[in-house]
Structure formats: structure tokens, C-alpha cells
Amino acid sequence: MGNKVLLISPNRCVMPEAVFPLGLAHIQGALEQAGHVVRVLDRLTDPEPVEEVLRGFGPDCVGVSLRNIDNVMIRQPETFFETLREVCESVRRVRECPVVVGGSGYSIYPERLLEWSGADFGIYGEGEAAFVALLEALGNGGDFAGIPGLVWRRDGKTVMNPPRAVGLAARKEFPSRPAGWVNQYLEIGGTMNLQTQRGCAHRCCYCTYPLIEGVTHRRRDAETVAEEVAQLERLGTKFMFIVDSVFNTSARHVTEMCEAMIRRKTTLKWGCFLRPQGLTRELMELMKRAGLSHVEFGSDSFCDAVLEQYEKRLTFADILRSSELAREVGIEHCHFLICGGPGETRATLEMSFENSLRLQSPTIMAVVGMRIYPGTRLAERALGEGRISAEIDLLQPTYYIAPGLTEAEVFGRMKEFAKRAPNWIASDPPPFLGKLIANLRERGVVGPLWSYFTMMQRVTR
């Protein structure tokens, strides 16, 4: 007989848009497939207090998912991990049952957040197989040693089992998306999400994707993905975003996914993250035929010297060519930049500014400073340079600014340049942003809104 499991998404952030808790939906699907009864409490869409849900549902186990640690904004920092402790404390007051924490944010600090939250178990990395195995172990006397990615306590010490990255690729079923739950997100944002693969073999110095998902790409079956897209259409979705760390990990993967959607005759418009390298006109046109309308390029810098220090393994020529392909094919696109990271100087900043003028005005989203996360090469570099100490708690937002530069100077130079380049959104959200988002969503506008931001900046100037 299956267990009753309550899954909680404590996220309440809606800026720049409400994000459907896809990871939790994958966990729900896996648990239901294994015969368990699952109730989801989404704190963004369900106002019912945690304590009341616990009393009414009476779960045998509670899972809590942490998506993000913070908002990665150096001047307007906001942290989200506090919700783990709050939820765990709520459970303890009402119900005596195991509490399991997980999610992408948790996976960056697995030992630290298990201790901090007071939960009984944690799962870092993929959670589908691990959660099912944990429930089985709890019912059979508690042999936890072989459960992949499990964080637990033995004889007063924290134990971290090695992860095993198989969950998404091995499963054919969809994440669980009850129509009522989906409708709530469609009403407040209109965008749903989907994942075609996990893992990232790129080694950008600051990035946590290899820590969270591993470095081996695990790709889903293309026909399964195409049917999931069709399911989203049937549920009323008007726009979806593919949340892979990089969608174009290989031309073959892109081709298989897009051709499957075309065969399935889906009409849903979608966006994705693309690496600005290795793209061809043929591939861009194929993606557009499959429904691609918006691309977000993880460019990080428009200066080769800085790209090398960021360990991007690409050049500005790659970025320029990728941007031109998107423009020629007629796909809306933007570039994300991190200004002031390792290797940045006044001269490299000016080179990035000038090179951006060659891109024929796509939206450019620029932030100042590089967030330091444990386990990254950026953290090793910052420690070696004496920028941080070995004792520092990187759970609290900490940023790297290149020697010789200051946060204020980089902000100042960006804002000065943006006066003649209104396609730049320079770190701080503009004052009109919140109202603009609300107005556009009320009018039924779906999908990324960054092109509207730059249009508004042009008008206001």
C-alpha cells in the first residue's frame, strides 16, 4: 500500500514572472507512478495554511522543494532559503513524519541546508528515483546507504550518498500537471515550462548547473517530449519555455526534438536558452518551424579576454554570428551579460560596450558582479586571491568584482553607456518594470517581456 505524501513548493516570487514548479511536478509523477498518494501545496497559488493542509491530509511524509537561493541581484538582494526552515517548523508543530528537502537551490548547499532547516533527509541532484527509494526504505526498516543523492544522519554525522543521474532520461511518463494547477499559473503569467534534458558539460567558472545536474547530458525521448508539448497545448498553454541549461547541447538533440514537435503538429510558441556557438541557419530555421519565437543567449561578455577568464570556450565572433542568425531568421533574442567578473577591466568593459553596437539592437540584460557559489571554480579563485575566506558562509549572497574595479564604477559605466544604447537593461530593474509586467499580463501578453522593456526605455527617452 502506498504512502500519503505532501509535496510543498514554498516559492512566492513572481518577478519577472511566476514559474511553475516543474521539478516538484516530476517528483509527483514519479511518486504516483510508484503507487503513492500525493497532494501538492503550492504556496504561490494555494492560500491554505500549511498546518491546515497537514491536519486535513495527514501525510506519512512531507517533501519541500527549494528552487532558488536568492535573486542574484547585488544591489537589491532577496533570499529565499529561509522558507525551508519555516515550512519544516510548521510540519513539526502538527505532524510527526519524515521531512525531506530537495530542489535545485537545496542541491547547491546539501549539508548546510539539511542542518539549517532541521529536516530529516535531503536529496541533492535528481530526486525521482531517490524519493521513491527513500519511501521504500522507510517502510522496510531504514537501509539508506544505497539511495542515490540522499543526505542523512548516521551516528550523529551527516552522510551524503553519491548521486546517480538517471531519473529524467529513464522515465517515459510526464510530470504531473493537474488542469486546475496549470490554470492557476496560466491566469497569472501564461507561461509553462518543460525540460528535454539534464546535465551540463560546459564549465563556466561561476555556474552551478554541473553541481546540480551533473556534467553528463541525459536526453529524453523526443516523441515523449512532443506529446508533452501537445498536452500543454490541450491545457490551454499559449507559450512554454524549455528550461534546459543549454538547449543546443548538440545539433542532433535539437533536430530530434524539433522534428518530433513538427511531426506532432504542435503550434505552441516557445523559448529557450541557447549557447551562442555552433548554430547554423538550417538549425535556426528548424527551431523556428517547430515554434521557437524567443531565444535567451548566455553570452556573459562581448570581450574575448573576459570570455576566456569566465571559461566560456567561445568568442565574440561566435556571439555575433549567433545573434545575426536569430535576427535573419526572425527570432526575438536577448543576451545576458555579467559585468565586472574575473578578468574585467575598464578597457574590457569599453570593448563589450562597443561590440554590443555591432549586434543590431537585441535586448541586452546586464548585471554587475558574479555571484560566488561553493564548489565552483570561481569560489576557488576568490579563495586563492584572498577575496573570501575558507570560513565564509556563501549561503548569504557574496559577489566577485574584479580587482581594480568597484561595484559603483561598473554600474556607473553601464548606466552612462545605456544612455546611448536603450536596448541595454543595466542591472537595476527600471522603475516602471513592475507596473509594465502587470499591465501586459492583464492584456493577455505571454512569453518573455524583455523586448517590451527596451521598447519602453526607447519611448521614455
Buried (B, 14 or more C-beta within 10 A) or exposed (E): EBBBBBBBBBBEBBEBBBBBBBBBBBBBBBBBBBEBBBBBBBBBBBEEEBEEBBEEBEBBBBBBBBBBBBBBBBEEEEEBBEBBBEBBEBBEEBBEBBBBBBBBBBBBBBEBBBBBBBBBBBBBBBBBBBBBBBBEBBEEEEEBEEBBBBBBEEEEEBEBBEBBBBBBBEBEEBBBBEEEBBEBBBEBBBBBBBBBBBBBBBEBBBBBBBBBBBEEBBBBBBBBBBBBBBBBBEBEBBBBBBBBBBBBBBBEBBBBBBBBBBEBEBEBBBBBBBBBBBBEEEBBBBBBEBBBBBBBBBBBBBBBBBBBBBBBEBBBEBBBBBBBBBBEBEBBBBBBBBBBBBBBBEEBBEBBBEBBEEBEBBBBBBBBBBBBBBBBBBBEBBBEEEBBEEEBEBBEBBBBBBEEBEBEBBBEBBEEBBEEBBBBBBBBBEEEBEEBBEEBBEEEBBBBBBBBBBBBBEEEE
